[in-house]
Amino acid sequence: MTVLNMSFSKFLADNNVSEMTISKEIAEKWCCRRVDEGHKMWANRTGIYRQFAIYLNKNGYSAYIPPMPQRYITEYIPYIFTKEEILNIFDAADKYDAQRLNSYQKIMPLLVRLLFSTGLRISEVANLKYSDVDLSSGVLYIFDGKNGNDRIVPMHESLTNLLREYDEKYNKNNTYFFETLRHTQISTNACYKNFRKILFASGIPHQGRGKGPRLHDTRHTFAVHSLQYMIEQGLDIYVSLPYLSVYLGHKSITATEQYVRLTAEAYPELAEIISKYTGRVIPEV
């Protein structure tokens, strides 16, 4: 902040601004996005200036207040794993580093199954405490998820049985359900790195930073496959969407509707069926 203030002061001096007035021309010149400046840094710099300009106006000085930069929208297209690819990932995870038992070799086989089967965020899995897992009823309790939401996540019986087996084998007085061999909370970054190795072993190459597939794509895949199943069962999508929205912990159903578009892209044969329900949700290309 101090460095930015000094830079802005020098900018005003270099542009011969000597009065307590900031014109539109000067403000836009300062807020103009610079070469090789990231969107986050640009928005942060512009936001700081806006707050300063608002402060000046409240105190009787004239200062132009520019609009905030538009929210950054990533162009990344989520990778939707096929059912065959998911089975290959499970197989690769089971064989992962089998020569020696390390923390993530014991965790990853169950972790990837949990992600693909429930659509949980990796942060929610890492924060899952032992007391949040009800193995008798097959329910996960997610507290303080994204947007501060709490929710209950029912599991299929087969997944619950796998969690029971893991619990009996590894969980001894654990605070978190998934812990390292040193009984520390697992790292989401380490999970991502191990997932990339499993992808490689399963024949799915990573395309590079920002291109995926990402660990978060397991969540997109769960949602798309769930919608596909609903459509094949003849269910009305917009009757089903609210249930999926709550299950995923979305703040609103609008966030869930993006998966309708992904479903149409992943399964073109379902696009005509989807269009009967979605109307303008899926734009024409």
DAGIRA-V108783 format. One record per backbone hydrogen bond with DSSP energy under -0.5 kcal/mol. NH is the residue of the N-H (numbers start at 1). CO is the residue of the C=O. Records with the same first field share a line. If there is no record, write none. Layout:
# DAGIRA-V108783
NH: CO / CO
This chain:
# DAGIRA-V108783
5: 1
6: 2
7: 3
8: 4
9: 5
10: 6
11: 7
12: 8
13: 9
14: 10
15: 11
16: 13
17: 12
18: 16
21: 19
22: 62
23: 21
27: 23
28: 24
29: 25
30: 26
31: 27
32: 28
37: 34
38: 36
42: 38
43: 39
44: 40
45: 41
46: 42
47: 43
48: 44
49: 45
50: 46
51: 47
52: 48
53: 49
54: 50
55: 51
56: 52
57: 53
58: 54
59: 55
60: 57
61: 56
62: 20
63: 61
64: 22
66: 64
74: 72
78: 76
80: 78
81: 79
86: 82
87: 83
88: 84
89: 85
90: 86
91: 87
92: 88
93: 89
94: 90
95: 91
96: 93
98: 95
100: 97
102: 100
106: 102
107: 103
108: 104
109: 105
110: 107
111: 107
112: 108
113: 109
114: 110
115: 111
116: 112
117: 113
118: 114
119: 115
125: 121
126: 122
127: 123
128: 125
129: 127
130: 175
132: 129
133: 130
134: 132 / 139
135: 133
138: 134
139: 134
140: 153
141: 132
142: 140 / 151
143: 141
145: 149
148: 145
149: 146
151: 142
153: 140
154: 152
155: 138
160: 156
161: 157
162: 158
163: 159
164: 160
165: 161
166: 162
167: 163
168: 164
169: 165
170: 166
171: 166 / 167
172: 170
173: 171
177: 128
178: 128
179: 177
180: 184
183: 180
186: 178
191: 187
192: 188
193: 189
194: 190
195: 191
196: 192
197: 193
198: 194
199: 195
200: 196
201: 197
202: 198
203: 200
204: 199
205: 203
207: 212
211: 208
212: 208
217: 214
218: 215
219: 216
220: 216
221: 217
222: 218
223: 219
224: 220
225: 221
226: 222
227: 223
228: 224
229: 225
230: 226
231: 227
232: 228
233: 229
234: 231
235: 230
239: 236
240: 236
241: 237
243: 240
244: 240
245: 241
246: 242
247: 243
248: 244
249: 245
250: 245
255: 252
256: 252
257: 253
258: 254
259: 256
260: 257
261: 257
262: 258
263: 259
264: 260
265: 261
266: 262
267: 263
270: 267
271: 268
274: 270
275: 271
276: 272 / 273
277: 274
278: 274
279: 275
281: 278
283: 281
